[in-house]
Amino acid sequence: MGNFDYIIVGSGINALVAAAMLGKKGKRVAVLERNPEIGGCLRTEEITAPGFVHDVMATTMVLFLTSPAYGALGKDLEARGLEFAHADLPTGVLRPDGSHVIFSKDRQRNVATFEALAAGDGKAFSSEMDKLGADAPFLFSLLGGALWSGSIAKTVAKEAWKRGLRNLAGWFGEALMPARAHLEATYRSEEAQALWAPWVLHCGLGPESAYSAEMVKVIGFAIELAGCPVARGGARTLLSAFEKLITDTGGTIRTGADVEALVQGPGGKVTGARLAGGETLSATSGVIASVTPNQLYGRLLKDWPAPPAEVSEGLRSYRYGKGNMQIHYALDRPPQWKGNAELGQVALLHLTPGLDGVSRAANEAERGMLPAVPTICVGQPASFDPSRAPEGKSILWLQLPETPRHIKGDAAGELDIPADGRWTEALREAYADRIEAILANHIEGFAESVIARKAYSPADLQAMNMNLVGGDPYGGFCGLDQFFLWRPFKSSVNHRTHVPGLYHIGASTHPGPGLAGGSGFLLGSSLK
């Protein structure tokens, strides 16, 4: 039996951040991961061909690079091998007719780009970014802080005094605006609207979702400031750095350690974890679960007394969002994009008809339909991190964030859907062919350049990580009613649970999904 101060179940970014923060405080921590490797959605493998290095799921590190967690741990991680690769052109959009917009880290260039699309759009963009920059301290304290805390109450009170109550209420009202309304009111150019519309998908939202406009502004601000960096050599270098930091501070990391239940002690307090093989590890200060609510309450606590009514109701009504699909390519040469060679230097390029196209595809996926024209997120990490592919060759990282978990039909009316609505290998590959056809229309000789392709359906992603329910990479639906103060449940207070000594972190908890490690940082900072 092992004895620790804290046991952490799971090893995603939040778990690793919490373990590192606690380890630096002198706490003895055990991280328990059921899979053979740590990382959660951070996973790097040569899945297509030897020498081609792919981040299988998450790859873009801008949220981590700009996070408080990186501010606290960055130097330690860099000393243990972490290095970022940066692109001067973080994002862009390419439409079916070949029209495109490329966004850089240079404000002057961006203003000129938008002005060339439509007079006044450049000025509008600059004004929005300046406004967000002025609001940044208040905004980011709300997006990333412990909402049920005295510090947040003081922050809000200070803003109310500075702005006036009515103006503060107006600020919150504007912050709840959907992206469609904001983009159509701010930009005259459809191309500018098309550039930003796909980014709401990376927040688990759609263009008509409440507060999606604010997230578009935050993303624009962040990527102009820090770009869309990746970990040089793959996300595995970040994991290796975390592993070294945690063990260097006295922590223990165990893989292949499937926690089947939490141990109940006197007074209903959690005192440890029992592994599937029967081994029990004890925790004197607490257990931290970086899992989804159904895993925590339906698996780890299944033999405990029934939770309070408000928790049971929250669990019953908790819902998951759209699924995700990943497609990876090994190429025998860098992609030759038609129309503008500079498109090959864009870190994350979105292929979409535009704002209406994103809206349509997201709606189709939400209704269980395979989108006829999905939004395709194309990552090109080898263009600024040569270690990802052999010399002269390249890779593509594709993400399809509008993919149904349970399939009711094909919006294009072309693909046969299994009667049970489940993903099959044949359907996965047929849908990947649809995506490849769109790519081939934009890249010279694409089919001839492909060495290998590897696709993952939502079902495949869940098989790799049980917390990706139905392939949802965001730990649950991210709409307003299930976010901020109300994540995961309406009764939730920060990261505490009704069980003494048991804490809940991860994408299913505030501040939500992404690689910022926010919940791990908040809890790791607060625990003694």
C-alpha positions in Angstrom: 0.0 0.0 0.0 1.4 3.4 -1.0 1.0 6.5 1.1 0.7 9.9 -0.4 -0.5 13.4 0.4 -2.6 13.5 -2.8 -3.7 11.0 -5.3 -4.6 12.3 -8.8 -6.8 10.1 -11.0 -6.0 10.7 -14.7 -3.0 12.4 -16.4 -4.3 15.0 -18.8 -3.0 18.6 -18.8 -5.0 19.6 -15.7 -3.8 16.6 -13.7 -0.2 17.2 -14.7 -0.4 20.9 -13.8 -2.0 20.1 -10.4 0.6 17.4 -9.7 3.5 19.8 -10.6 2.1 22.7 -8.5 1.6 20.4 -5.4 5.0 18.8 -5.9 6.6 22.2 -5.8 4.9 22.8 -2.5 6.5 19.7 -1.1 3.5 17.5 -1.3 4.0 13.8 -2.1 1.7 13.2 -5.1 0.8 10.0 -7.1 -0.6 10.4 -10.6 -2.5 7.2 -11.7 -3.2 6.7 -15.4 -5.1 3.7 -16.7 -3.5 3.9 -20.2 0.0 2.8 -21.1 1.1 6.5 -21.5 0.3 9.7 -19.7 -1.2 12.7 -21.4 -5.0 12.4 -21.9 -5.6 14.2 -25.2 -1.9 14.9 -25.5 -0.5 12.0 -27.5 2.3 11.8 -30.1 2.9 8.8 -32.3 4.2 7.8 -35.7 0.8 6.6 -36.8 1.2 6.9 -40.6 4.7 6.0 -41.5 8.1 5.8 -39.8 9.7 9.2 -39.2 6.4 11.1 -39.4 5.5 12.5 -36.0 1.9 13.2 -35.3 0.0 14.8 -32.4 -2.9 12.4 -32.5 -5.4 14.7 -30.8 -4.6 18.1 -29.3 -1.6 20.0 -30.8 -1.9 23.9 -30.6 -0.4 25.2 -27.4 -1.4 28.9 -27.4 -3.7 28.5 -24.4 -0.9 26.8 -22.4 1.7 29.3 -23.4 -0.4 32.3 -22.3 -1.8 30.6 -19.2 -1.1 31.2 -15.5 0.0 27.6 -15.3 2.8 28.2 -17.8 3.7 31.4 -15.9 4.2 29.3 -12.8 5.8 26.2 -14.3 7.2 27.3 -17.7 10.9 27.8 -16.5 10.8 24.4 -14.8 9.4 22.7 -17.9 11.8 24.4 -20.3 14.7 23.3 -18.1 13.5 19.7 -18.7 13.3 19.9 -22.5 10.2 21.8 -23.4 10.5 24.1 -26.4 7.9 25.7 -28.6 8.0 26.1 -32.4 6.3 29.2 -33.7 4.8 30.3 -37.0 4.6 33.9 -38.1 1.2 33.1 -39.8 -0.9 31.5 -37.1 -4.2 31.1 -38.9 -6.2 31.7 -42.0 -9.3 30.7 -43.9 -9.7 29.2 -47.4 -13.1 29.2 -49.1 -14.3 26.8 -51.9 -13.8 29.5 -54.6 -10.2 29.9 -53.6 -10.7 33.3 -51.8 -8.7 33.4 -48.6 -7.5 35.4 -45.7 -4.2 35.0 -43.9 -3.8 36.3 -40.4 -0.4 37.1 -38.9 1.1 38.1 -35.6 1.7 41.7 -37.0 -1.1 44.1 -36.1 -0.2 46.5 -39.0 -0.3 43.7 -41.5 -3.6 42.5 -40.2 -5.2 45.9 -40.3 -4.0 46.3 -43.9 -5.4 42.8 -44.8 -8.8 43.6 -43.4 -8.9 47.0 -45.0 -8.2 45.5 -48.4 -11.2 43.2 -47.9 -13.6 46.0 -47.1 -13.0 49.6 -46.1 -13.3 50.0 -42.4 -12.8 46.4 -41.5 -9.2 46.9 -40.5 -10.1 49.8 -38.2 -12.9 47.7 -36.7 -10.5 44.8 -36.0 -7.9 47.1 -34.4 -10.6 48.8 -32.3 -11.9 45.4 -31.0 -8.5 44.2 -30.1 -7.6 47.4 -28.3 -10.9 47.3 -26.4 -10.3 43.7 -25.4 -6.8 44.5 -24.3 -8.1 47.2 -22.0 -10.6 44.8 -20.5 -8.1 41.9 -20.3 -7.3 41.9 -16.6 -11.0 41.8 -15.7 -12.1 39.4 -18.5 -9.3 36.9 -17.9 -9.9 36.9 -14.2 -13.5 35.8 -14.9 -12.6 33.3 -17.6 -9.8 31.6 -15.6 -10.3 32.5 -11.9 -12.1 30.6 -9.1 -15.6 32.1 -9.6 -16.8 31.3 -6.1 -14.1 33.2 -4.2 -13.6 36.4 -2.3 -11.0 37.6 -4.9 -13.5 37.4 -7.7 -16.2 39.1 -5.6 -13.7 42.0 -5.0 -12.8 42.1 -8.6 -16.4 42.4 -9.7 -17.1 45.0 -7.0 -14.1 47.1 -8.1 -15.3 47.0 -11.7 -18.8 48.0 -10.6 -17.3 51.0 -8.8 -15.2 52.0 -11.7 -17.8 51.5 -14.5 -21.0 51.9 -12.6 -23.5 49.1 -12.1 -25.5 49.8 -15.2 -22.4 50.0 -17.4 -21.1 46.8 -15.8 -24.4 45.1 -16.6 -24.1 46.3 -20.1 -20.6 44.8 -20.4 -21.9 41.4 -19.3 -24.7 41.7 -21.8 -22.3 42.4 -24.6 -20.1 39.5 -23.5 -23.0 37.1 -24.0 -23.5 38.1 -27.7 -23.3 35.3 -30.2 -20.5 35.3 -32.8 -22.9 35.7 -35.8 -24.3 38.9 -34.5 -20.9 40.3 -33.6 -19.2 39.3 -36.9 -22.1 40.6 -39.1 -22.2 43.9 -37.2 -18.4 44.4 -37.1 -17.1 43.2 -40.5 -18.5 44.1 -43.9 -16.3 41.5 -45.6 -17.6 37.9 -45.8 -14.0 36.8 -45.9 -13.3 38.4 -42.5 -16.4 36.8 -41.1 -15.2 33.5 -42.5 -11.8 33.9 -40.9 -13.2 34.1 -37.3 -16.4 31.9 -37.5 -14.6 28.5 -37.3 -12.8 29.4 -34.1 -16.0 29.2 -32.1 -15.9 25.4 -32.8 -12.6 25.2 -30.9 -14.6 26.4 -27.8 -17.2 23.7 -28.2 -19.7 26.3 -29.4 -21.5 27.4 -32.7 -21.8 30.8 -34.3 -25.2 31.3 -32.7 -24.2 30.2 -29.2 -24.3 32.7 -26.3 -20.9 34.2 -25.5 -19.3 32.9 -28.6 -18.5 36.4 -29.8 -16.4 37.1 -26.7 -14.5 33.9 -27.3 -13.8 34.9 -30.9 -12.4 38.2 -29.7 -10.3 36.4 -27.0 -8.9 34.0 -29.6 -8.1 36.8 -32.0 -6.3 38.6 -29.2 -4.4 35.5 -28.1 -3.2 34.3 -31.5 -2.1 37.7 -32.7 -0.1 38.0 -29.5 1.3 34.4 -29.2 0.4 32.7 -32.5 -0.5 29.0 -32.7 2.7 27.3 -31.4 3.3 23.6 -31.1 5.7 21.7 -28.8 8.8 21.1 -30.9 9.1 17.4 -31.6 5.5 16.8 -30.6 3.3 17.1 -27.5 5.3 14.2 -26.1 8.1 16.7 -25.2 5.7 18.6 -23.0 4.6 15.3 -21.3 8.3 14.3 -20.8 9.0 17.6 -19.2 6.0 17.3 -16.9 7.0 13.7 -16.0 10.5 14.8 -15.1 9.3 17.8 -13.0 6.8 15.7 -11.1 9.3 13.0 -10.3 12.0 15.5 -9.5 9.7 17.0 -6.8 9.1 13.6 -5.2 6.0 12.6 -7.1 5.1 9.2 -8.5 3.6 8.5 -11.9 2.0 5.1 -12.6 0.6 4.1 -16.0 -1.5 1.0 -16.5 -3.0 1.9 -13.1 -6.8 1.7 -13.6 -8.6 3.1 -10.6 -11.8 1.2 -10.2 -13.0 2.8 -7.0 -12.2 5.4 -4.4 -11.9 4.3 -0.7 -14.2 5.7 1.9 -12.8 6.4 5.4 -14.2 7.7 8.7 -16.8 10.5 8.4 -17.3 9.8 4.7 -14.0 11.2 3.8 -12.1 9.8 0.8 -8.9 8.2 2.0 -7.4 6.6 -1.1 -7.9 4.7 -4.4 -8.3 1.0 -5.2 -6.8 -0.3 -8.5 -8.4 -2.8 -10.7 -6.0 -5.5 -9.5 -7.0 -4.9 -5.9 -4.0 -2.8 -4.8 -5.0 0.2 -2.5 -3.1 3.5 -2.3 -3.8 5.9 0.5 -4.0 9.7 0.5 -3.8 11.6 3.7 -4.9 15.0 2.3 -7.2 14.2 -0.6 -7.9 12.7 -4.0 -8.2 14.7 -7.2 -10.2 13.3 -10.0 -9.5 14.6 -13.5 -12.4 12.8 -15.2 -15.8 13.4 -16.6 -18.8 13.5 -14.1 -20.1 10.1 -15.3 -16.7 8.5 -14.6 -16.5 10.2 -11.2 -20.0 9.5 -9.9 -20.9 6.5 -12.0 -17.7 4.5 -11.6 -15.3 5.7 -8.9 -18.1 6.5 -6.4 -20.6 3.8 -7.5 -20.4 1.9 -4.2 -20.7 5.0 -2.0 -23.9 6.3 -0.5 -26.1 8.1 -3.0 -25.0 11.7 -3.5 -27.2 14.7 -2.5 -30.2 15.3 -4.7 -28.7 18.3 -6.4 -25.7 16.3 -7.5 -27.9 13.4 -8.7 -30.0 15.8 -10.7 -26.9 17.5 -12.1 -25.5 14.1 -13.2 -28.8 13.1 -14.8 -29.0 16.2 -16.8 -25.3 16.6 -17.7 -24.9 16.3 -21.5 -22.1 16.0 -23.9 -21.4 18.0 -27.1 -20.6 17.1 -30.7 -18.0 14.5 -31.4 -14.6 15.2 -33.0 -12.8 13.4 -35.8 -9.1 13.4 -36.6 -7.3 12.7 -39.9 -3.6 12.6 -40.3 -1.5 12.5 -43.5 2.1 11.7 -44.3 3.1 13.5 -47.5 6.1 13.0 -49.8 6.3 16.8 -50.2 4.9 20.0 -48.5 1.4 20.8 -49.7 1.3 23.0 -52.8 -1.8 25.2 -52.1 -3.4 26.7 -55.2 -3.7 30.4 -55.5 -1.2 31.4 -52.8 2.0 29.6 -51.8 1.9 31.5 -48.4 -1.1 29.3 -47.4 1.5 26.5 -46.8 3.0 28.6 -44.0 -0.2 29.0 -42.0 -0.1 27.0 -38.8 -3.9 26.3 -38.6 -5.9 26.9 -41.7 -9.7 26.5 -41.8 -11.5 25.3 -45.0 -15.1 26.5 -45.0 -17.6 28.3 -47.2 -17.8 30.9 -44.5 -20.0 32.0 -41.5 -23.1 30.4 -42.9 -21.1 27.3 -43.8 -19.9 26.9 -40.3 -23.4 27.5 -38.9 -24.9 24.9 -41.3 -22.3 22.2 -40.6 -22.5 22.7 -36.8 -26.3 22.5 -37.0 -26.2 19.3 -39.1 -23.8 17.7 -36.6 -26.0 18.7 -33.6 -28.9 17.0 -35.4 -26.9 13.8 -35.8 -26.1 14.3 -39.5 -22.8 14.0 -41.2 -22.2 17.5 -42.5 -22.3 17.8 -46.3 -19.6 20.4 -46.3 -17.8 20.2 -42.9 -15.4 22.8 -41.5 -11.9 21.4 -41.9 -9.2 22.5 -39.5 -5.8 21.9 -41.2 -2.7 22.0 -39.1 0.6 22.2 -40.8 3.2 21.8 -38.0 6.0 20.5 -40.3 6.1 24.0 -42.0 7.6 25.5 -38.8 8.7 22.4 -36.9 10.9 20.3 -39.3 11.3 17.5 -36.7 7.8 16.3 -37.5 8.7 14.7 -40.9 11.8 13.5 -42.8 13.6 16.2 -44.8 11.6 17.3 -47.9 8.4 15.6 -46.7 5.5 16.8 -44.5 2.5 16.0 -42.5 -1.1 17.4 -42.2 -3.1 17.4 -39.0 -6.8 17.6 -39.6 -9.6 18.1 -37.1 -13.3 17.9 -37.9 -15.1 19.5 -34.9 -18.6 19.1 -36.3 -19.0 15.3 -36.2 -22.0 13.6 -34.7 -21.6 11.2 -31.8 -24.6 9.2 -32.8 -25.4 9.3 -36.6 -28.9 9.7 -37.9 -28.1 10.4 -41.5 -25.8 12.0 -44.1 -26.7 15.6 -45.0 -25.3 15.1 -48.4 -27.4 11.9 -49.0 -24.4 10.0 -50.2 -23.2 7.7 -47.5 -24.9 4.6 -46.0 -25.5 5.0 -42.3 -25.6 1.9 -40.1 -29.0 1.2 -38.7 -27.8 1.5 -35.1 -26.2 4.9 -35.8 -22.7 3.8 -34.7 -19.4 4.5 -36.3 -17.9 1.8 -38.4 -14.5 1.6 -40.0 -16.2 1.7 -43.5 -18.1 4.8 -42.6 -15.1 6.5 -41.1 -13.1 5.9 -44.2 -15.9 7.0 -46.5 -16.4 10.2 -44.6 -12.6 10.8 -44.7 -12.8 10.4 -48.5 -15.2 13.3 -48.5 -12.7 15.4 -46.6 -9.9 14.3 -48.9 -11.8 15.4 -52.0 -12.1 18.9 -50.6 -8.4 19.0 -49.8 -7.6 17.8 -53.3 -9.5 20.7 -54.8 -7.2 23.1 -53.1 -3.8 21.3 -53.3 -1.9 20.6 -56.5 -1.4 16.9 -57.0 -2.6 16.0 -53.5 -3.6 12.4 -54.1 -0.1 11.7 -55.6 1.6 13.2 -52.6 -0.1 11.1 -50.0 2.1 8.4 -48.5 -0.4 7.3 -45.8 -3.6 8.4 -44.1 -4.9 7.6 -40.6 -8.3 8.6 -39.5 -10.0 8.4 -36.1 -13.8 8.6 -35.7 -15.5 9.8 -32.5 -15.8 6.2 -31.5 -12.1 5.6 -32.0 -11.3 8.7 -29.9 -13.5 7.4 -27.0 -11.8 4.0 -27.2 -8.4 5.8 -26.7 -9.7 8.0 -23.9 -12.8 7.0 -21.9 -13.3 10.7 -20.9 -14.0 11.6 -24.6 -17.6 10.5 -24.4 -18.9 10.0 -27.9 -15.7 11.6 -29.1 -16.5 14.9 -27.4 -13.1 16.5 -26.7 -14.5 19.2 -24.4 -15.6 17.2 -21.5 -19.3 18.1 -22.0 -21.5 20.6 -23.8 -20.0 24.1 -23.4 -23.2 26.1 -23.7 -23.9 28.9 -21.2 -26.2 26.8 -19.0 -23.4 24.3 -18.5 -20.4 26.6 -18.2 -18.8 29.2 -15.8 -20.6 29.1 -12.5 -22.7 26.1 -13.6 -19.9 23.7 -14.7 -20.4 20.8 -14.3 -23.5 21.2 -12.1 -25.7 24.1 -11.1 -24.7 23.2 -7.5 -20.9 23.1 -8.1 -18.6 25.3 -6.1 -15.2 25.6 -7.6 -13.6 22.1 -7.6 -15.0 20.8 -4.4 -17.4 17.8 -4.3 -19.9 16.7 -1.6 -17.3 14.1 -0.5 -14.7 15.5 2.0 -11.3 15.5 0.5 -12.4 14.8 -3.0 -11.8 17.3 -5.7 -12.9 17.4 -9.4 -10.8 19.0 -12.2 -10.5 18.6 -15.9 -12.4 19.8 -19.0 -15.8 19.1 -17.3 -15.1 21.7 -14.6 -14.4 25.5 -14.7 -12.7 27.0 -16.6 -13.5 24.3 -19.1 -11.6 22.5 -21.9 -8.4 23.4 -23.6 -4.7 23.1 -22.9 -4.4 26.0 -20.5 -4.5 23.6 -17.5 -6.8 26.1 -15.8 -8.6 23.8 -13.3 -5.4 22.0 -12.4 -3.7 25.4 -11.7 -6.6 26.8 -9.7 -6.8 23.7 -7.5 -3.0 23.2 -7.2 -2.6 26.8 -6.2 -5.3 26.7 -3.5 -4.6 23.4 -1.8 -2.3 23.4 1.2 
